[in-house]
């Protein structure tokens, strides 16, 4: 499979050959759903907590005698039915981890990439770089590519500080190294804009037959 490689001004620069086993497969939407669910679940901290009646301070003394007052019995003022008491069946810290196999994670990413390429939502740029960490420079670059109002995932070959600093102020642009891009990173956008060298790294990573 061949795709056009564009310059920063939107003109055609060259072509790149992509592996059909990575960018041209039939998408498996079920595996994509499992991978995204797993990634989002594993990103949760699970630190939510509440205090039950044994953890709330106080309540050691019986509020009043058992009989004779004409009111309900009470053994502690930290009972869940009292104001300031403990919480019944409240949230407790626990893990949300969901495991997926390596083959499923690879298939999920290849499915998303193939779907993006098939629908014309995968753009390859020869070299994505800016001279200064200025948001305006990146905005101008996206305007030339007619992508100003689109939700974009930028795939680069390595860490680029200027580009990262410029992209973090644009709410609809997410920058990630191609080898570290998760299934959610790839699917949570309208268009993927990838650097040519980054695409080659991604192609080699996902082609398990090499």
N, C-alpha and C positions, 0 to 999 in steps of 0.2 A: 504494500500500500504506500502510495506517495502523497505527501501533502506539501503545499506551498509554504515557504519560509518568507516572512515579511520583514521589511526594514521598519525602523521606528516611525517612519512617515506613512506607513501603510502600503508602500510599493513592494512588488515581488522581488525577492533577493535570489532565492534558489529553491530547491526542493529537497525533501528529506524522505528517506525510505523507512517506514515503520513496519514492525513485525505484525503480521495478521493474527498471530496467536495472542497478541497483547491488545492491539487496537482494532481488531476486526472480528471479535468473537460474538456469538449470540449472548446478549446480556442475561444473566441469571438474577432476576429481581428478588427472588426469595433469599438468596445468599447475601445480596446487598443489604436487605432489610436486617438480617441477622447480624451482619458486621457492624452496621450503623448503630443498632440497638446495643450491641456489646461495647462499642467505643464510648457511647454516651453514658452507659451505666458505669463503666470503669472510671470515667472522669468525675463521678460523684464522690464527695468526701465521706459522706455517711456519718458526720459528726453531730447530727441533730440529737438533742437530748432533753429530758425533763426529769423532775424529781418526784419519786413516789413518796409515800407517807413515811417510809423509813429513812429517807434522805433529807427531809425537810427539818430544819432546826426547831427545837422546842417540842412541846407536847408531852413532856415526861410526866406531868402531874395531871391527875384526873380532874377535869374542870369543876365538877360538883358531885355530891354524893349520889349513889345509885338510885335511891328511892326518896320519896317525900316531897319533891319539888313540883310534881305534876308536869314535867317536861320529859322529852325523850332522853334516854340514857346516853351518856357520852363518856368515852374513856380517854380521849385525847383531843386537843384543839387543832391537831394537824390531820384530822380525818379528811378524806377527799370531799366530803359534803360540806366542809367548813371553808370559809374564806381564808386563804393563806395555807390551806392544806395541800396534801400531795395530789399528784395527777394519776388518774386511773388509766392504765393501758396507754400511757403516753409514748412518744417516740423515744427510742433508745439507739445509741450508736451501733451501727452494723455495716457490713460491707455489701456493695451492690455488684461485685465482680461477676461478669459473665464471660465464659471462655469460648473462644472459637479456634478452630484448627488453623495452621499455617496455610494449608491449601485453600480454605474458605476465605481467608483474608486476601490472598493473592487473587482468587477468582472474583471477589467483590470489587477490588480496585480495577481489574481488567474489564469487568462488566461496565463499570461507570465510565471508564475511558473510551471504551468501544461505543457506548451510547452517545457520548459527547461528540465523538468524531463523526458518527453516522448522521447526527442531526446538525452538523456544522457549527458546533459550539466549542470547538477546540482550535485555538489559534496559536501558531508557532512564530516567535520572533527570533531574529538572528542573535541579538544580544540586548538584554534588558539592563540598562545601567543609566545612572544620572550622575552628573558631576558633583552636585551638592545635595545635602539632605533637605531639599525644599519640596514641600507638598505641591506647590504650584508647578514645578517641573514635571512631576508625575501626572498631575492633572492634565497638563498640556499634552503629554504623551498619549494619554488615554483618549483625549479629544480627537487627536489625529487619527486614531484607530476607530473612532465613532463608538466608544465604549464608556462614555462619561456616566450614563444613567443605568449601567448594568452592574449586577453583582458579580464580582470577579475574584477568581483565585489565581494568584500569580505563582507560577512554579519556576524557581531558579535553581541553578546548579550548585550554588554554595551560598554561604552567608554574605549578604551585601548590606553593610551598615547604612550607607546613604539611602538605599532603596527601602530598607526597613523603616528608617526614621520618617521617610516621606509617606510611606503607605499607611502608617499607624494613625494618621489624622484623617484618613478618608474612610468613612464608615462602611462603604460597600466594597472595599478592597481588602483582601487577605493575602499576605505574603508567606510562603512556606517553601522550604527546600524540597525538591522533587522526591528525594529518597525518603523524606520524613512525612510525606503527605499521606494522611489516612483516607479511608473511604469517605468519611464525613466531610473532610476538607475538599474532596473532589466533587462530591455531589451537592454540597451546599453552596451553589453558585449558578449563575446563568451561563457564564462562559469561563472556560479555562484558558488563560494566556500563559503559554509556556516558553521558556528559553530553549533554544535549539539544543544546547549542550545538556540542559536539564532533561529534555525529552529522551536523549540518548542514554542518559544514566537510568532513567525510569524504564526504558525499553530493556536494558540489560538486567535490571533488578527483577522485573516481572517475567522475563523469559526464562523459565526454570529449565528449559531443554538445552540451554547453552552450557 
